[in-house]
Amino acid sequence: AQKVTQAQTEISVVEKEDVTLDCVYETRDTTYYLFWYKQPPSGELVFLIRRNSFDEQNEISGRYSWNFQKSTSSFNFTITASQVVDSAVYFCALSEVEIQGAQKLVFGQGTRLTINP
Amino acid sequence: SAVISQKPSRDICQRGTSLTIQCQVDSQVTMMFWYRQQPGQSLTLIATANQGSEATYESGFVIDKFPISRPNLTFSTLTVSNMSPEDSSIYLCSVAYRGNEKLFFGSGTQLSVL
């Protein structure tokens, strides 16, 4: 069975600090996808990134970066120079290979990130 | 990107009643899903809404409790039947397009059962 673990329930940092959110996953599939979503206080889920299991290149998008390490089954997310607007709950998720063009996701428990001014 | 409208955005219901949540997408989508997010918890997939046929339910969820309809490629409903306080959650509709890497989510329906 697929499983996603986000061991950090809550993180609180001061603005401008760097912060890393951990994500560890379990799957028997050799091909799979990993995702990060952001859920701000408004409640909607905002897509951040998808990574497939064959692509272990790290990705950087502005202040956001992701470190995918298949050897440790981890897909960690780092925010550099954090800002108050980054405060949200962040979910890591895993899905099996796309079937009929769809994605069924298994979510981690989420990490509540608070950035203090 | 998809524009997903979910109604109602929130509701307070009495125990034993039922609530139907609507999900409308601005374009035809390949698949539609319903998720539940219990207070302070993660998201759990309830079912896949299949167009023109019965929904596919995940373990722990049954059609009698969560009947789902999907009459066309842009619309689906989820009914929470015979509600109890344990059903208090956020219910989210999500959609996917063939060949698109993203799964889009609606803004959710916050349900409180008294």
Interface residues (C-beta under 8 A of the other chain):
Chain A: Y33 F35 Y37 S42 G43 E44 L45 F47 R50 F91 A93 Q100 G101 A102 Q103 K104 L105 V106 F107 G108 Q109 G110
Chain B: T30 M31 F33 Q41 S42 L43 T44 L45 T48 I90 L92 S94 A96 Y97 R98 G99 N100 E101 K102 L103 F104 F105 G106 S107 G108 Q110
